[in-house]
Amino acid sequence: MARTNGMKSEASAKELTSVSDTQDVVEIQDVSEFPEDTQDIESIFNSLKALLTTVEKLQKIRQEVGDIKPLIERMLDGEILGGEELQQLKTGVGSLSRLVRAYSDHQAALTKAQPARAMLDQVLK
């Protein structure tokens, strides 16, 4: 059997101490810059959640509308559409008003969520 040397374990203990002494120190930022009122923080998170919801709705409606721009352009050029293209156009045009509303809601939510940017900049410096 191999014997352990008492000197070796003492050296290992010294190495561990020196390694732990040289570790980086994490600086804690001044928390006085953060919103103190939990209501402000909750409001910021609620605005972020609302923004996420509007982004999801906007993407869903965009998918529903599909690529009707070429069909609308053809119709505006005076071309007569029929069959499946006409159905696509009807569905797309009907969804355009929903798309405009969703876009407007997204812009409002985006504006309302801007204070979250400042908080994130402070937290993630």
The 8 nearest C-alpha neighbors of each residue, nearest first, counted from 0:
[[1, 2, 3, 4, 5, 7, 8, 6],
 [0, 2, 3, 4, 5, 7, 8, 6],
 [1, 3, 4, 0, 5, 7, 6, 8],
 [4, 2, 5, 1, 7, 8, 6, 0],
 [3, 5, 6, 7, 2, 8, 9, 1],
 [4, 6, 7, 8, 3, 9, 10, 2],
 [7, 5, 9, 4, 8, 10, 3, 11],
 [6, 8, 10, 9, 4, 5, 11, 3],
 [7, 9, 11, 10, 5, 6, 12, 4],
 [10, 8, 12, 6, 11, 7, 13, 5],
 [9, 11, 13, 7, 8, 12, 14, 6],
 [12, 10, 8, 14, 9, 13, 15, 7],
 [11, 13, 9, 15, 10, 14, 8, 16],
 [14, 12, 10, 16, 11, 15, 17, 9],
 [15, 13, 11, 17, 16, 12, 18, 10],
 [16, 14, 18, 12, 13, 17, 19, 11],
 [15, 17, 13, 19, 14, 18, 20, 12],
 [16, 18, 20, 14, 15, 19, 13, 21],
 [19, 17, 15, 21, 20, 16, 14, 22],
 [18, 20, 16, 22, 21, 17, 15, 14],
 [21, 19, 17, 18, 22, 16, 15, 23],
 [20, 22, 18, 19, 17, 23, 24, 16],
 [23, 21, 19, 20, 24, 18, 17, 25],
 [24, 22, 25, 21, 20, 19, 26, 18],
 [23, 25, 26, 22, 21, 27, 20, 19],
 [26, 24, 23, 27, 28, 22, 124, 21],
 [25, 27, 24, 28, 23, 29, 124, 30],
 [28, 26, 25, 29, 30, 24, 122, 124],
 [29, 27, 30, 26, 122, 121, 32, 124],
 [28, 30, 31, 32, 27, 33, 26, 121],
 [29, 31, 32, 33, 28, 27, 34, 35],
 [30, 32, 29, 33, 35, 34, 28, 121],
 [33, 31, 30, 29, 34, 121, 35, 28],
 [34, 32, 30, 31, 35, 118, 121, 122],
 [33, 35, 36, 39, 40, 32, 37, 31],
 [36, 34, 33, 37, 31, 39, 40, 32],
 [35, 37, 38, 39, 34, 40, 41, 33],
 [38, 36, 40, 39, 41, 35, 34, 42],
 [37, 39, 41, 36, 40, 42, 43, 35],
 [40, 38, 42, 36, 37, 41, 43, 34],
 [39, 41, 37, 43, 42, 38, 44, 34],
 [42, 40, 38, 44, 43, 39, 45, 37],
 [41, 43, 39, 45, 40, 44, 38, 46],
 [44, 42, 40, 46, 41, 45, 115, 39],
 [45, 43, 47, 41, 46, 42, 48, 40],
 [46, 44, 48, 42, 47, 43, 41, 49],
 [45, 47, 49, 112, 43, 44, 48, 50],
 [48, 46, 44, 50, 45, 49, 112, 51],
 [47, 49, 45, 51, 50, 46, 44, 52],
 [48, 50, 46, 52, 47, 51, 45, 53],
 [51, 49, 47, 108, 53, 52, 48, 109],
 [50, 52, 48, 54, 49, 53, 47, 55],
 [51, 53, 49, 55, 50, 54, 48, 56],
 [52, 54, 56, 50, 105, 55, 51, 57],
 [55, 53, 57, 51, 52, 56, 58, 50],
 [54, 56, 52, 58, 53, 57, 59, 51],
 [57, 55, 53, 59, 58, 54, 60, 52],
 [56, 58, 54, 60, 101, 59, 55, 53],
 [57, 59, 61, 55, 56, 60, 54, 62],
 [58, 60, 56, 62, 61, 57, 55, 63],
 [61, 59, 63, 57, 62, 58, 98, 64],
 [62, 60, 58, 64, 63, 59, 65, 57],
 [61, 63, 65, 59, 60, 64, 58, 66],
 [64, 62, 60, 65, 61, 59, 94, 91],
 [65, 63, 91, 61, 62, 94, 60, 66],
 [66, 64, 62, 63, 67, 61, 91, 60],
 [65, 67, 68, 64, 69, 70, 91, 62],
 [66, 68, 70, 69, 65, 71, 91, 88],
 [67, 69, 71, 70, 66, 72, 65, 73],
 [70, 68, 72, 71, 67, 73, 66, 74],
 [69, 71, 73, 67, 72, 68, 74, 88],
 [70, 72, 74, 68, 73, 69, 75, 67],
 [73, 71, 75, 69, 74, 70, 68, 76],
 [74, 72, 76, 70, 71, 75, 78, 69],
 [73, 75, 71, 78, 77, 76, 72, 70],
 [76, 74, 72, 77, 73, 71, 78, 70],
 [75, 77, 73, 74, 78, 72, 71, 79],
 [78, 76, 74, 75, 79, 73, 72, 80],
 [77, 79, 74, 73, 76, 80, 75, 72],
 [80, 78, 77, 74, 81, 73, 85, 76],
 [81, 79, 85, 84, 78, 74, 82, 73],
 [80, 82, 85, 84, 83, 79, 86, 88],
 [83, 81, 85, 84, 86, 80, 87, 88],
 [82, 84, 86, 85, 87, 81, 88, 80],
 [85, 83, 87, 86, 82, 81, 88, 80],
 [84, 86, 81, 88, 87, 83, 82, 80],
 [87, 85, 89, 83, 88, 84, 90, 82],
 [88, 86, 84, 90, 85, 89, 91, 83],
 [87, 89, 91, 85, 86, 90, 92, 84],
 [90, 88, 86, 92, 91, 87, 93, 85],
 [91, 89, 93, 87, 88, 92, 86, 94],
 [90, 92, 64, 88, 94, 93, 89, 87],
 [91, 93, 95, 89, 94, 90, 88, 96],
 [94, 92, 90, 91, 95, 89, 96, 97],
 [93, 95, 91, 97, 92, 96, 64, 98],
 [94, 96, 98, 92, 97, 93, 99, 91],
 [97, 95, 99, 98, 94, 100, 93, 92],
 [96, 98, 100, 94, 95, 99, 101, 60],
 [99, 97, 95, 101, 96, 100, 60, 102],
 [98, 100, 102, 96, 97, 101, 95, 103],
 [101, 99, 103, 97, 102, 98, 104, 96],
 [102, 100, 98, 104, 103, 57, 99, 97],
 [103, 101, 105, 99, 100, 104, 98, 106],
 [102, 104, 100, 106, 105, 101, 99, 107],
 [105, 103, 101, 107, 102, 106, 108, 100],
 [104, 106, 102, 108, 53, 103, 107, 109],
 [107, 105, 109, 103, 104, 108, 110, 102],
 [106, 108, 104, 110, 109, 105, 111, 103],
 [109, 107, 111, 50, 105, 110, 106, 112],
 [110, 108, 106, 112, 107, 111, 105, 50],
 [109, 111, 107, 108, 112, 113, 106, 105],
 [110, 112, 108, 109, 113, 107, 46, 114],
 [113, 111, 46, 109, 110, 114, 115, 47],
 [112, 114, 115, 116, 110, 111, 109, 117],
 [115, 113, 116, 117, 112, 118, 43, 111],
 [116, 114, 118, 113, 117, 43, 112, 119],
 [115, 117, 119, 114, 118, 113, 120, 112],
 [118, 116, 120, 114, 119, 115, 121, 113],
 [117, 119, 115, 121, 120, 116, 122, 114],
 [120, 118, 122, 116, 121, 117, 123, 115],
 [121, 119, 117, 123, 118, 122, 124, 116],
 [122, 120, 118, 119, 124, 123, 117, 33],
 [121, 123, 119, 120, 124, 118, 33, 28],
 [122, 124, 120, 121, 119, 118, 28, 117],
 [123, 121, 120, 122, 119, 28, 118, 27]]
